């Protein structure tokens, strides 16, 4: 197991990142050189009069969060100092963003990556990691962040994997000292930066940026945010650490909170070091409800899309700007990630998929949105025979389209209940010549008088599409149809779920589900 300790004094040379483009570029040899150089944007509608509030939009990183910097820094430092072997598996615990960043870096560099993550965190995060080729091992939410870390360390010890150690790894702070801090000062060149706001999380951003500000902008006050229901720093209770910088046990003041990534159930070594170094000038506390409200307001009034984490930091900054900041102050706020990381969280609970009453009123202004009907070529005898012979030769036939979500629904459902079927995509390239696909389509529609897809036949008899299959299964009508056709599947794979789960997600509240 590697222990990727970066430069203890925080000065470790920037040579590891020399390969990164020194200036923003439109051409890159790797996605990794697009990490960093994120924009600083002035708020025009949310900031109080007389105070300038800027936000650093880390969603512009390639995987949408500030943790892309951490991931690149830790891996490149480990490579430079021989702490990781070619092809060695990387493992780390993460609430999502660090894991996504590491999945990207590992994909580029050829390291397998395994993330341990509490099942409580948003589903889209684990899906993004898996999409990038990573493995995600879910842990019990009751075991909190400490449980995630214990699982990651156990896997590293057992298998000789490289443990990234984001919470105590000095390379985490170092990469922000090399990139984020200088970027902030470059963006604010020509003006005095009075206040810098961030949450603490792993402590990397706080520690690394604070080193730069203390050295090059000593008058800047550093304001650090934590959840109001989880006041770990405010409590004054110290965390005990092992020799390697890992924490001994969970913090007694920790409570569940809505600010993913802000405060695990311990104070990391990097955060503790920042506090001991005197980097925290102001400690702010934010409610989860205020964070969600500010995230929505930022989107709707400034067009900037960030999650609860960024909304929380901005909420604290704007409250400070209105009540404490002198006129003419310049405030910069870190927005760690994109709002897309929170689609399955309470942040989007009030954002419906169906039209609101107001949207329905707007829709009622339109007489019709139906385009003219497509005129299909007549089906020839050969296409009709193809349809009939295919239906005759196969017990279950699904006439479908390649890119149709409802077709995917019935495929996934039938695969789950282990029903064998013949799939024929009339829009495939196989039937492109002489417009044969549309002729097959005409033949199908002449038999069913239906224009939507999929269209399913059992024993040569048309019975409907995806929604019909779901409803008939729930009513117990599909099973005997299949059995009568001689489709012998023992207990249909013991499936006992709701087939509507396979429908497109935008139909998840479809009234057909309850019929």
NUDO-341948 format. One line per 10 residues: their letters; for each residue x, y, z of C-alpha. Coordinates in pm, 1 decimal. Layout:
// residues N
A = X Y Z | ...
// end
This chain:
// residues 515
XXXXXXXXXX = 0.0 0.0 0.0 | 142.6 336.6 -96.2 | 124.0 638.5 133.3 | 124.1 936.4 -96.3 | 262.6 1198.8 136.4 | 332.0 1523.9 -41.3 | 575.8 1793.6 68.4 | 538.6 1840.5 443.0 | 633.4 2209.2 422.7 | 384.6 2274.4 143.6
XXXXXXXXXX = 656.0 2404.7 -87.5 | 713.0 2093.4 -295.4 | 815.1 2206.2 -636.7 | 567.4 2257.7 -914.8 | 770.0 2028.9 -1139.4 | 506.3 1756.1 -1119.0 | 257.3 1982.4 -1290.4 | 498.3 2126.7 -1545.6 | 328.5 1927.8 -1821.9 | 9.8 2127.4 -1769.9
XXXXXXXXXX = -39.9 2410.7 -2013.2 | 84.9 2732.4 -1849.2 | -192.7 2935.5 -2012.3 | -551.2 2850.4 -2105.7 | -548.1 2671.3 -2438.0 | -798.6 2550.3 -2691.3 | -585.1 2246.9 -2775.0 | -479.2 1981.9 -2526.0 | -284.3 1657.2 -2547.4 | -482.5 1511.9 -2256.6
XXXXXXXXXX = -796.9 1596.7 -2062.8 | -574.4 1628.1 -1755.8 | -429.5 1959.1 -1874.8 | -781.3 2104.6 -1866.9 | -793.3 2071.0 -1487.3 | -787.8 2410.0 -1316.8 | -787.1 2762.7 -1458.9 | -1155.4 2788.1 -1370.4 | -1331.8 3123.6 -1411.6 | -1405.0 3379.2 -1142.3
XXXXXXXXXX = -1744.4 3541.2 -1204.6 | -1890.9 3857.4 -1049.8 | -2245.2 3835.3 -912.3 | -2472.1 4109.2 -1044.8 | -2813.0 4046.7 -887.7 | -2753.1 3865.1 -560.2 | -2478.4 4075.4 -402.7 | -2584.3 4362.9 -173.3 | -2522.8 4718.8 -289.5 | -2170.5 4839.4 -235.3
XXXXXXXXXX = -2010.1 4497.0 -193.6 | -1850.2 4302.3 -478.4 | -1903.8 3926.9 -459.2 | -1721.4 3692.0 -694.0 | -1752.1 3315.2 -726.9 | -1486.2 3071.7 -848.0 | -1673.9 2816.9 -1056.7 | -1503.2 2480.5 -1007.6 | -1774.9 2310.7 -1213.3 | -1566.0 2414.0 -1515.1
XXXXXXXXXX = -1316.3 2139.1 -1431.9 | -1348.1 1841.9 -1671.1 | -1543.0 1623.5 -1427.3 | -1731.7 1912.8 -1275.4 | -1572.5 1971.6 -935.2 | -1277.8 2113.8 -744.1 | -1176.7 1757.6 -654.4 | -1035.0 1709.8 -1003.9 | -740.1 1915.9 -879.1 | -693.4 1691.7 -574.1
XXXXXXXXXX = -711.5 1376.2 -784.1 | -452.4 1497.7 -1033.8 | -220.8 1629.8 -763.5 | -222.8 1313.3 -554.2 | -159.8 1079.0 -846.6 | 106.2 1293.7 -1015.6 | 289.4 1345.9 -686.5 | 282.1 971.5 -620.9 | 416.7 901.6 -970.7 | 693.5 1157.5 -936.0
XXXXXXXXXX = 809.8 1012.0 -605.8 | 778.3 641.6 -688.0 | 487.8 580.3 -449.7 | 264.6 410.3 -706.3 | 345.7 131.7 -950.6 | 231.5 112.6 -1314.7 | -108.0 -53.2 -1328.6 | -149.3 -54.3 -949.4 | -508.1 -24.8 -828.1 | -596.7 303.9 -658.6
XXXXXXXXXX = -851.8 299.5 -377.3 | -1012.2 586.7 -188.5 | -1321.1 669.9 16.3 | -1531.2 953.2 -120.9 | -1870.4 1119.7 -100.0 | -1848.6 1131.9 -477.8 | -1650.9 1421.8 -622.4 | -1304.6 1297.1 -524.2 | -1400.2 954.3 -651.2 | -1517.2 1097.1 -982.7
XXXXXXXXXX = -1196.5 1296.8 -1018.5 | -980.8 994.7 -938.2 | -1183.2 780.8 -1179.3 | -1102.7 1030.3 -1455.8 | -731.0 1056.6 -1373.7 | -696.1 679.6 -1335.9 | -875.7 622.2 -1666.6 | -624.8 846.4 -1844.9 | -321.1 697.0 -1671.3 | -424.6 331.2 -1675.4
XXXXXXXXXX = -476.5 264.5 -1305.3 | -778.7 58.7 -1196.7 | -979.5 256.0 -940.5 | -1203.8 141.5 -655.6 | -1411.3 386.4 -452.2 | -1575.3 315.1 -117.7 | -1880.2 536.0 -66.6 | -2169.7 551.0 176.1 | -2496.4 441.3 23.8 | -2644.6 769.6 153.6
XXXXXXXXXX = -2478.7 982.8 -114.0 | -2648.7 1073.5 -441.0 | -2692.4 791.7 -692.4 | -2561.3 992.7 -987.5 | -2216.5 1005.4 -827.4 | -2172.9 629.1 -818.2 | -2307.2 601.5 -1174.3 | -2057.2 859.3 -1301.2 | -1768.4 667.9 -1145.6 | -1884.9 339.1 -1293.6
XXXXXXXXXX = -1928.7 509.5 -1632.2 | -1561.3 608.2 -1608.5 | -1468.6 243.9 -1547.7 | -1432.5 256.3 -1168.9 | -1569.5 8.5 -918.1 | -1788.1 150.2 -639.2 | -1820.4 -40.2 -310.8 | -2113.3 91.0 -105.3 | -2088.4 108.4 272.7 | -2350.0 127.4 546.6
XXXXXXXXXX = -2472.8 488.4 591.7 | -2483.0 430.5 968.0 | -2103.0 392.4 961.0 | -2063.8 744.8 820.0 | -1740.8 875.8 665.7 | -1525.7 675.4 904.0 | -1683.1 354.2 775.1 | -1599.0 452.9 418.0 | -1236.1 511.9 515.7 | -1208.0 187.9 712.7
XXXXXXXXXX = -1334.3 -2.1 407.8 | -1086.4 171.1 173.8 | -792.1 111.6 407.3 | -887.1 -253.3 454.6 | -894.9 -305.9 78.1 | -558.7 -130.9 38.8 | -398.0 -339.4 315.5 | -541.9 -667.1 189.2 | -455.8 -620.8 -178.1 | -151.6 -393.3 -180.8
XXXXXXXXXX = -348.5 -115.3 -347.3 | -248.7 250.9 -343.9 | -458.4 440.2 -85.0 | -500.0 805.8 -189.8 | -551.0 934.8 169.1 | -716.2 1260.5 63.9 | -785.7 1369.3 424.5 | -425.5 1367.0 543.8 | -227.2 1366.9 219.6 | -17.1 1683.8 195.2
XXXXXXXXXX = -32.5 1656.3 -182.9 | -398.5 1760.0 -148.9 | -304.5 2096.1 2.7 | 0.9 2125.3 -222.8 | -198.3 2108.4 -545.6 | -420.8 2395.8 -430.2 | -112.7 2592.8 -330.4 | 25.3 2537.9 -680.3 | -296.7 2603.7 -874.8 | -606.6 2736.7 -696.8
XXXXXXXXXX = -439.5 3000.1 -482.1 | -234.7 3159.7 -762.1 | -538.4 3148.4 -994.0 | -742.0 3346.3 -739.6 | -478.0 3615.0 -706.0 | -437.1 3632.6 -1083.7 | -811.8 3674.4 -1129.9 | -828.1 3947.3 -863.4 | -519.2 4131.1 -988.9 | -554.2 4505.2 -954.5
XXXXXXXXXX = -800.0 4491.2 -663.4 | -779.3 4412.8 -295.5 | -926.0 4074.2 -197.4 | -1083.3 4134.8 141.7 | -1252.9 3802.3 215.1 | -1219.2 3444.4 93.1 | -1501.8 3198.1 169.3 | -1481.8 2818.8 149.7 | -1602.9 2507.4 330.3 | -1339.5 2278.0 480.0
XXXXXXXXXX = -1419.4 1919.1 373.9 | -1086.0 1741.4 336.2 | -899.0 2062.7 415.2 | -705.1 2066.5 89.8 | -856.7 2382.1 -58.7 | -854.9 2566.2 274.9 | -496.5 2473.1 356.3 | -345.4 2523.1 12.1 | -520.7 2850.4 -74.8 | -459.4 2990.8 274.0
XXXXXXXXXX = -83.6 2939.2 237.4 | -85.9 3151.5 -77.2 | -310.1 3421.5 66.4 | -110.9 3453.7 387.9 | 210.5 3489.3 186.8 | 90.8 3713.9 -95.8 | -230.3 3878.9 28.2 | -196.0 3885.3 408.6 | -484.6 4128.1 458.3 | -734.9 3880.0 312.7
XXXXXXXXXX = -959.6 3733.4 580.9 | -1030.3 3361.5 542.4 | -1387.8 3262.8 626.0 | -1460.1 2894.5 673.0 | -1806.8 2734.8 665.9 | -1950.4 2429.8 840.1 | -2306.7 2294.4 876.5 | -2495.2 2453.6 1165.6 | -2608.6 2110.6 1285.1 | -2254.1 1970.8 1270.6
XXXXXXXXXX = -2036.3 2233.6 1442.0 | -1715.2 2032.4 1464.5 | -1478.0 2330.6 1464.9 | -1704.8 2543.7 1683.8 | -1717.4 2267.4 1945.3 | -1347.9 2307.9 2017.0 | -1315.7 1931.0 2054.4 | -994.6 1811.1 1893.1 | -963.2 1498.3 1683.6 | -693.3 1250.0 1776.7
XXXXXXXXXX = -468.0 1122.5 1498.3 | -256.0 815.8 1436.9 | 105.4 849.1 1330.3 | 8.6 832.8 962.8 | -233.8 1125.3 1003.4 | -551.6 916.5 1000.3 | -805.2 992.0 1273.1 | -860.4 769.2 1574.8 | -1240.3 786.0 1589.5 | -1553.9 979.8 1494.6
XXXXXXXXXX = -1623.4 1327.1 1633.5 | -1891.3 1351.1 1903.6 | -2041.1 1670.1 1752.9 | -2109.7 1519.8 1411.8 | -2472.1 1494.8 1296.9 | -2624.7 1402.3 958.4 | -2646.5 1708.4 732.3 | -2744.4 1804.5 377.6 | -2411.9 1956.6 273.5 | -2241.7 1669.3 93.5
XXXXXXXXXX = -1863.8 1695.5 111.0 | -1856.8 1969.5 377.9 | -1801.8 1784.1 703.1 | -1734.4 1412.7 747.4 | -1765.8 1268.1 1098.7 | -1412.5 1378.3 1189.1 | -1183.1 1677.5 1149.2 | -919.9 1580.4 895.5 | -551.1 1629.8 965.4 | -532.7 1891.7 689.3
XXXXXXXXXX = -817.4 2091.4 846.0 | -660.6 2062.2 1190.8 | -329.1 2184.5 1052.3 | -502.5 2485.0 894.0 | -670.5 2575.1 1224.7 | -343.8 2536.5 1416.9 | -166.3 2757.1 1162.0 | -416.7 3035.8 1227.1 | -568.2 3024.1 879.6 | -930.7 3054.5 998.3
XXXXXXXXXX = -1027.1 3417.5 1062.6 | -1404.7 3371.3 1064.1 | -1614.6 3060.2 1123.5 | -1959.7 3061.2 960.3 | -2250.3 2822.2 1005.8 | -2509.8 2738.3 743.7 | -2837.6 2546.8 751.8 | -2904.3 2289.6 482.8 | -3230.1 2465.1 391.4 | -3046.1 2795.5 339.4
XXXXXXXXXX = -2787.3 2620.9 123.9 | -3052.4 2467.5 -102.5 | -3239.8 2797.0 -132.6 | -2923.1 2983.1 -228.4 | -2829.4 2719.1 -485.1 | -3167.6 2773.2 -653.4 | -3140.0 3153.1 -636.3 | -2792.1 3146.9 -785.3 | -2922.6 2944.5 -1078.8 | -3234.7 3154.3 -1132.6
XXXXXXXXXX = -3083.8 3500.6 -1079.5 | -2724.7 3460.3 -1199.7 | -2746.2 3157.3 -1429.9 | -2474.7 2977.1 -1231.4 | -2538.1 2609.9 -1156.9 | -2390.4 2473.7 -836.4 | -2492.0 2218.4 -575.9 | -2584.7 2244.8 -210.0 | -2217.3 2269.2 -119.0 | -2164.5 2586.0 -321.4
XXXXXXXXXX = -2504.4 2721.4 -224.5 | -2412.7 2687.9 140.5 | -2082.9 2874.4 107.6 | -2245.6 3150.7 -95.2 | -2529.1 3179.3 156.5 | -2276.9 3243.2 432.9 | -2084.5 3491.9 218.6 | -2391.0 3692.3 118.3 | -2514.7 3704.8 477.0 | -2171.2 3830.4 581.0
XXXXXXXXXX = -2167.9 4080.7 293.7 | -2503.3 4225.6 398.8 | -2435.4 4241.9 773.7 | -2061.5 4275.3 833.9 | -1859.7 4361.0 523.9 | -1764.8 4729.3 484.1 | -1880.4 4904.1 167.5 | -1641.3 4851.3 -120.0 | -1533.6 4506.7 3.2 | -1433.1 4238.8 -244.2
XXXXXXXXXX = -1539.5 3885.0 -153.1 | -1449.8 3563.2 -336.0 | -1648.9 3244.0 -280.0 | -1551.6 2889.7 -378.9 | -1826.8 2697.1 -560.6 | -1695.7 2338.0 -544.5 | -1909.6 2159.3 -801.2 | -2204.7 2143.4 -1037.9 | -2569.2 2106.9 -941.6 | -2595.7 1795.5 -1157.3
XXXXXXXXXX = -2433.9 1601.4 -869.7 | -2750.3 1658.6 -665.6 | -3033.1 1554.1 -897.5 | -3147.1 1272.0 -666.9 | -3109.6 1473.8 -344.8 | -3353.9 1704.8 -163.1 | -3211.0 1997.1 -362.8 | -3429.4 1888.1 -656.0 | -3722.2 1754.3 -452.0 | -3950.2 2042.0 -557.6
XXXXXXXXXX = -3846.8 2031.9 -923.1 | -4110.7 1819.9 -1092.7 | -4098.4 1633.6 -1420.4 | -4458.9 1717.9 -1509.7 | -4586.0 2058.7 -1614.8 | -4689.0 2302.6 -1343.1 | -5029.3 2475.4 -1353.3 | -4864.4 2783.4 -1505.3 | -4688.1 2575.1 -1770.2 | -5018.1 2408.2 -1857.4
XXXXXXXXXX = -5172.9 2751.3 -1908.5 | -4892.0 2838.3 -2149.4 | -4935.8 2506.5 -2327.7 | -5306.9 2577.0 -2365.8 | -5220.3 2878.1 -2582.5 | -5101.0 2636.5 -2850.7 | -5368.9 2485.2 -3069.1 | -5162.9 2188.1 -3178.2 | -4803.2 2067.2 -3176.1 | -4868.7 1762.0 -3387.4
XXXXXXXXXX = -4660.1 1765.0 -3706.4 | -4799.0 1637.7 -4036.4 | -4815.9 1259.9 -4053.1 | -4525.7 1083.3 -4223.0 | -4625.5 926.1 -4547.8 | -4480.0 577.8 -4549.9 | -4417.6 372.7 -4863.1 | -4655.8 84.3 -4914.3 | -4539.7 -248.8 -4779.9 | -4455.5 -497.0 -5051.1
XXXXXXXXXX = -4553.7 -862.2 -5033.4 | -4198.1 -955.7 -4935.5 | -4208.2 -731.1 -4624.4 | -4547.3 -869.3 -4521.8 | -4413.5 -1224.2 -4561.3 | -4101.4 -1126.8 -4361.7 | -4323.4 -1001.2 -4080.6 | -4544.6 -1308.8 -4080.1 | -4261.8 -1561.7 -4104.3 | -4065.0 -1390.9 -3826.7
XXXXXXXXXX = -4369.7 -1392.7 -3598.3 | -4437.6 -1757.6 -3686.2 | -4083.8 -1881.6 -3633.9 | -4036.7 -1717.2 -3292.5 | -4253.7 -1743.3 -2984.8 | -4184.0 -1383.0 -2880.0 | -4095.7 -1109.3 -3129.3 | -4028.9 -743.7 -3048.7 | -4045.6 -506.9 -3346.3 | -3846.0 -210.3 -3229.5
XXXXXXXXXX = -3629.6 94.4 -3294.8 | -3261.3 126.9 -3207.0 | -3280.5 446.4 -3001.6 | -3623.6 411.3 -2845.8 | -3633.3 429.6 -2463.3 | -3956.4 230.7 -2452.6 | -3795.9 -43.1 -2659.0 | -3511.3 -52.9 -2409.2 | -3775.4 -86.9 -2136.4 | -3919.9 -409.0 -2273.1
XXXXXXXXXX = -3573.4 -548.0 -2352.5 | -3456.5 -491.3 -1992.0 | -3782.8 -626.6 -1849.8 | -3782.0 -943.4 -2061.3 | -3411.2 -997.0 -1992.5 | -3480.9 -970.6 -1619.5 | -3765.2 -1224.3 -1626.0 | -3550.5 -1439.1 -1856.5 | -3795.5 -1445.8 -2149.6 | -3619.4 -1526.7 -2479.8
XXXXXXXXXX = -3725.8 -1303.3 -2767.2 | -3643.6 -1212.9 -3124.6 | -3556.9 -846.2 -3165.6 | -3603.3 -677.3 -3503.6 | -3505.8 -309.3 -3532.6 | -3677.2 -187.8 -3847.7 | -3466.0 133.1 -3838.5 | -3132.6 -52.7 -3840.3 | -2881.0 -10.1 -4119.8 | -2958.6 -364.8 -4228.0
XXXXXXXXXX = -3290.1 -241.2 -4371.7 | -3170.8 99.5 -4500.7 | -3134.0 14.8 -4869.1 | -3438.5 90.9 -5087.2 | -3614.1 225.8 -4775.9 | -3689.8 -129.7 -4669.6 | -3712.0 -29.0 -4302.4 | -4008.8 197.6 -4366.6 | -4172.4 -72.3 -4577.3 | -4138.1 -315.6 -4285.9
XXXXXXXXXX = -4284.2 -43.7 -4065.6 | -4581.7 -16.5 -4297.4 | -4628.2 -393.0 -4285.3 | -4625.1 -390.1 -3903.6 | -4872.8 -103.7 -3881.7 | -5105.9 -270.2 -4128.3 | -5132.8 -565.5 -3889.0 | -5157.8 -373.5 -3559.9 | -5297.7 -31.7 -3652.8 | -5042.7 108.8 -3406.9
XXXXXXXXXX = -4774.3 368.4 -3486.3 | -4566.9 356.8 -3166.2 | -4288.1 116.7 -3072.3 | -4205.3 -138.3 -2948.3 | -4472.8 -372.6 -3081.6 | -4462.9 -716.7 -2929.1 | -4607.6 -1039.9 -3065.5 | -4651.4 -1356.5 -2858.5 | -4722.0 -1674.0 -3055.4 | -4789.7 -1459.2 -3362.4
XXXXXXXXXX = -5049.7 -1244.1 -3185.6 | -4993.8 -874.0 -3119.6 | -5044.6 -780.2 -2754.2 | -4899.7 -427.6 -2717.6 | -4588.2 -234.1 -2625.2 | -4372.6 -159.9 -2321.3 | -4640.9 -7.0 -2098.4 | -4880.6 -287.6 -2193.2 | -4621.6 -546.9 -2090.8 | -4571.2 -373.8 -1754.3
XXXXXXXXXX = -4942.8 -344.9 -1683.2 | -5023.2 -699.7 -1792.8 | -4744.8 -836.2 -1573.9 | -4873.6 -647.3 -1269.3 | -5223.9 -778.5 -1335.5 | -5096.9 -1134.5 -1381.1 | -5209.5 -1143.7 -1746.4 | -4868.9 -1161.2 -1918.7 | -4747.9 -1475.2 -1741.9 | -5022.0 -1707.4 -1877.5
XXXXXXXXXX = -4982.8 -1560.0 -2228.0 | -4615.7 -1656.3 -2224.3 | -4681.1 -1999.0 -2076.5 | -4955.9 -2069.9 -2331.1 | -4709.1 -1985.5 -2607.1 | -4473.1 -2246.4 -2466.1 | -4222.7 -2003.4 -2318.6 | -4099.6 -2217.8 -2031.2 | -3916.9 -2001.2 -1780.5 | -3893.0 -2135.0 -1426.1
XXXXXXXXXX = -4056.2 -1874.0 -1202.2 | -3954.5 -1600.3 -1449.9 | -3621.3 -1551.9 -1274.5 | -3803.3 -1515.8 -940.4 | -3873.2 -1155.4 -1034.2 | -4095.3 -982.5 -779.2 | -4029.7 -617.2 -859.2 | -4233.7 -349.3 -1030.5 | -4170.4 -361.9 -1408.1 | -4240.3 10.4 -1430.1
XXXXXXXXXX = -3890.6 55.9 -1285.1 | -3759.6 -13.2 -1636.0 | -3954.9 273.3 -1795.4 | -3772.6 597.8 -1879.1 | -3703.9 796.8 -1563.1 | -3916.3 1087.4 -1682.0 | -4212.4 850.7 -1660.0 | -4139.0 749.8 -1300.2 | -4455.6 922.5 -1180.7 | -4668.0 804.3 -1470.5
XXXXX = -5027.9 742.5 -1356.7 | -5023.8 410.2 -1544.4 | -4811.4 268.7 -1260.1 | -5104.3 252.5 -1022.0 | -5361.0 107.3 -1259.5
// end
